[in-house]
Amino acid sequence: MMLRSFLILLLIHSFLYAQTLVSYGNNNKHKHLYTIQILSISKHLSKKELLYTIPISLRNNIYIFNANDGKYMVAYYAKASHIKNLSKLLNKVKKAGYKDAYIIKVSPKQLKLMQSKNVKQNKRKRAKLSSYSISQLISKANSAYKIGDEQKAIMDYEILLSAGVTNSKIKNNLCFLYGKYGSWDEAKDIIDKDKFPSRFIYAYANAAVITLQPNFYADLHNYIIFDRTGHLEVLAGYYYEQLNRPVQALKFYKMAYEKNRSDIYNMYAYARFLDAIGKSNEALPLYEKLYINAHRESAIYKAVLKRLQELRSQS
């Protein structure tokens, strides 16, 4: 009997101890959270105004709050219980233009307080701007674009899009800037909603090639395959040429030419690269076609004429 009572007491004790551990574990499971600080600026905007400066793709997971007695405004993106869960999101944030973004630790209480005081946001909500404000902002954005103040231009162009401005030049310039930073998700959002997206695709692709974005081909793969002009293949060829990967470069230059044999640019790109890798005999008939078909005042005609003269003098 005493043994049975002892065993019962032991089981009760074990159960209570286990419950204590579970309780302790639950209390400490989320002692800290992690978030990504994307910016910190001196306070000169309202929370709503600052929200509209943030890319559309990030807005639905943003925390904005006043810091240092209201002297600064800080924006955090996303939250997670482990740093590793934010690594991909950090890359996304940096691709959106926030190169100095970093992961920090916060308490759940801090984040809850921020969220409760945060501006009510809607990912697709439009900014309310007067006609005068829109014209002023367009002028400022275009000026920033021309002088190379890219982050300012991106910010102003995105505010204009949020306000419902559908100017093609704005979309084109913005897609080009997205391409320079590899911000494909943001560019795709514009491209897939437009009835005539080709120019925006080329704008993004040109900039992505210039800056040798590592995800260039992965991002544009489907568009390259279905591009009827072959121009995206030419860009892909140039991309791999700059990376010193001649096999891939030749593949895409050839694809561009075969897709659209009458296109002067495709023909010249293919001929030039064949010539560059020592296949001048294959390039020669293409040069001769270009000599006949290219406009006499064009840069391609002048380059072809010079190269034909060089090749003929060597034979």
Secondary structure, DSSP 8 states (H G I E B T S, - for coil): -HHHHHHHHHHHHHHHHHHHHHHHHHHHHTS-EEEEEEEEEES-S-HHHHHHTS-GGGGGGEEEEEETTTTEEEEEEEEESSGGGGHHHHHHHHHTT-TT-EEEEE-HHHHHHHHHHS----TT------HHHHHHHHHHHHHHHHHT-HHHHHHHHHHHHHTT---HHHHHHHHHHHHHHT-HHHHHHHHTT-SS-HHHHHHHHHHHHHTT-TTHHHHHHHHHHH-SSSHHHHHHHHHHHHTT-HHHHHHHHHHHHHH-TT-HHHHHHHHHHHHHTT-HHHHHHHHHHHHHHS-TTSHHHHHHHHHHHHHHHH-
